[in-house]
Amino acid sequence: MPEAAASASATAEQIEGIPLFLIPKVIAEQIRKKRESVFLITVKRNFMHRYTVIVETHDEHDRRVNPEVPEKSVREGYDRDGEKETTRVQGR
């Protein structure tokens, strides 16, 4: 059976080069492996009657859909809560 291809941009497990008659077996193996965390299974047809099976879990889906928002940087003149800082200017 072809090996899983792991790319840096993809968060899901991708198994390429599967013939049509092995798709149910590959899906069953992935479900046994990932259990209840399976969120999405995608099957794409490639050339020469070969298929790619992509299995995505809930955690992988959340990371893909809701990327971590970078922490706000503190701008000059504002405190960490985003409120304007008040500075006193002493007279001459």
C-alpha atoms as one frame of an Amber mdcrd trajectory, in Angstrom:
protein
   0.000   0.000   0.000   1.377   3.487  -0.801   2.798   5.509   2.054   1.219
   8.630   3.476   2.602  11.847   2.076   3.096  14.500   4.738   3.575  18.033
   3.526   4.303  21.076   5.662   1.290  22.989   4.351  -1.191  20.185   4.874
  -2.463  19.379   8.329  -4.347  16.237   7.367  -3.000  12.817   6.521  -2.849
  12.306   2.763  -2.479   8.871   1.177  -1.822   8.944  -2.563  -1.917   6.411
  -5.371  -4.726   4.214  -4.040  -6.561   2.006  -6.562 -10.352   2.125  -6.439
 -10.816  -1.294  -4.835  -8.556  -0.377  -1.857 -10.292   2.875  -0.906 -12.653
   1.236   1.650  -9.719  -0.563   3.293  -7.642   2.639   3.558 -10.578   4.583
   5.008 -11.296   1.816   7.535  -7.628   1.792   8.639  -7.628   5.559   9.109
 -10.846   5.468  11.117  -9.393   2.714  13.344  -6.217   4.770  13.764  -7.835
   8.150  14.489 -11.076   6.881  16.046 -13.709   9.474  17.013 -11.507  12.420
  16.097 -12.104  11.971  12.323 -13.816  15.095  11.005 -13.511  14.928   7.211
 -12.594  12.268   4.649 -11.950  13.438   1.094 -11.326  11.168  -1.890  -9.921
  12.746  -5.063  -9.447  11.005  -8.382  -5.992  11.303  -9.948  -4.805  10.127
 -13.330  -4.712   6.448 -14.364  -7.587   5.446 -12.032  -5.621   6.223  -8.880
  -7.091   8.093  -5.942  -5.893  10.256  -3.055  -7.519   9.838   0.356  -7.253
  12.780   2.777  -8.299  12.258   6.399  -8.657  15.292   8.640  -9.321  15.251
  12.405 -11.245  17.807  14.479  -8.015  19.322  15.839  -6.452  19.570  12.380
  -9.621  21.164  11.024  -9.714  23.734  13.851  -6.060  24.648  13.226  -6.693
  25.029   9.504  -9.906  27.053   9.826  -8.962  29.151  12.888  -5.247  29.887
  12.702  -3.794  31.297  15.883  -4.149  35.058  16.002  -0.842  36.726  16.798
  -0.795  38.632  20.051  -1.406  42.360  19.693   1.715  44.421  19.926   1.765
  47.312  22.329   1.877  50.581  20.438   3.603  53.621  21.767   1.238  55.707
  23.853  -1.115  52.790  24.592  -1.134  50.305  27.453  -1.546  46.541  27.084
  -5.353  46.811  27.143  -5.313  49.121  24.131  -6.328  52.158  26.160  -4.557
  55.450  25.642  -1.982  56.210  28.293  -2.159  59.616  29.873   1.087  61.384
  30.490   1.490  64.554  32.455   3.648  67.318  31.110   5.173  69.386  33.843
   5.107  73.113  33.400   8.237  75.278  33.177
